[in-house]
Amino acid sequence: KVNQIGSVTESMQACKLAQSN
């Protein structure tokens, strides 16, 4: 589902932000 893909994208971005911090 599109929503599922969106959730994955958000998770990826969250991980990148966490690593940046």
C-alpha distance matrix in Angstrom:
0.0 3.8 5.4 5.2 6.5 8.8 10.0 11.0 12.8 14.5 15.6 17.0 18.9 20.2 21.5 23.2 24.7 26.0 27.6 29.1 30.7
3.8 0.0 3.8 5.4 5.2 6.3 8.7 10.0 10.7 12.5 14.3 15.5 16.7 18.4 20.2 21.4 22.7 24.4 26.0 27.1 28.8
5.4 3.8 0.0 3.8 5.4 5.0 6.2 8.8 9.8 10.5 12.3 14.3 15.3 16.3 18.4 20.1 20.9 22.3 24.4 25.6 26.9
5.2 5.4 3.8 0.0 3.8 5.4 5.1 6.4 8.8 10.0 10.6 12.5 14.4 15.3 16.7 18.7 20.0 21.0 22.8 24.5 25.9
6.5 5.2 5.4 3.8 0.0 3.8 5.4 5.1 6.3 8.7 9.9 10.6 12.5 14.2 15.5 16.8 18.5 20.0 21.3 22.7 24.6
8.8 6.3 5.0 5.4 3.8 0.0 3.8 5.4 5.1 6.2 8.6 9.9 10.6 12.2 14.3 15.4 16.5 18.3 20.0 21.0 22.6
10.0 8.7 6.2 5.1 5.4 3.8 0.0 3.8 5.4 5.1 6.1 8.6 9.9 10.4 12.3 14.3 15.2 16.3 18.4 19.8 21.0
11.0 10.0 8.8 6.4 5.1 5.4 3.8 0.0 3.8 5.4 5.0 6.2 8.7 9.7 10.6 12.4 14.2 15.2 16.6 18.4 20.0
12.8 10.7 9.8 8.8 6.3 5.1 5.4 3.8 0.0 3.8 5.4 5.1 6.3 8.6 9.9 10.7 12.4 14.2 15.5 16.6 18.5
14.5 12.5 10.5 10.0 8.7 6.2 5.1 5.4 3.8 0.0 3.8 5.4 5.1 6.0 8.6 9.8 10.4 12.1 14.2 15.1 16.4
15.6 14.3 12.3 10.6 9.9 8.6 6.1 5.0 5.4 3.8 0.0 3.8 5.4 5.0 6.2 8.6 9.8 10.4 12.3 14.1 15.3
17.0 15.5 14.3 12.5 10.6 9.9 8.6 6.2 5.1 5.4 3.8 0.0 3.8 5.4 5.2 6.3 8.7 9.9 10.7 12.4 14.4
18.9 16.7 15.3 14.4 12.5 10.6 9.9 8.7 6.3 5.1 5.4 3.8 0.0 3.8 5.4 5.0 6.1 8.6 9.8 10.4 12.4
20.2 18.4 16.3 15.3 14.2 12.2 10.4 9.7 8.6 6.0 5.0 5.4 3.8 0.0 3.8 5.4 5.1 6.1 8.6 9.8 10.6
21.5 20.2 18.4 16.7 15.5 14.3 12.3 10.6 9.9 8.6 6.2 5.2 5.4 3.8 0.0 3.8 5.4 5.0 6.2 8.5 9.9
23.2 21.4 20.1 18.7 16.8 15.4 14.3 12.4 10.7 9.8 8.6 6.3 5.0 5.4 3.8 0.0 3.8 5.4 5.1 6.1 8.7
24.7 22.7 20.9 20.0 18.5 16.5 15.2 14.2 12.4 10.4 9.8 8.7 6.1 5.1 5.4 3.8 0.0 3.8 5.4 5.0 6.3
26.0 24.4 22.3 21.0 20.0 18.3 16.3 15.2 14.2 12.1 10.4 9.9 8.6 6.1 5.0 5.4 3.8 0.0 3.8 5.4 5.2
27.6 26.0 24.4 22.8 21.3 20.0 18.4 16.6 15.5 14.2 12.3 10.7 9.8 8.6 6.2 5.1 5.4 3.8 0.0 3.8 5.4
29.1 27.1 25.6 24.5 22.7 21.0 19.8 18.4 16.6 15.1 14.1 12.4 10.4 9.8 8.5 6.1 5.0 5.4 3.8 0.0 3.8
30.7 28.8 26.9 25.9 24.6 22.6 21.0 20.0 18.5 16.4 15.3 14.4 12.4 10.6 9.9 8.7 6.3 5.2 5.4 3.8 0.0
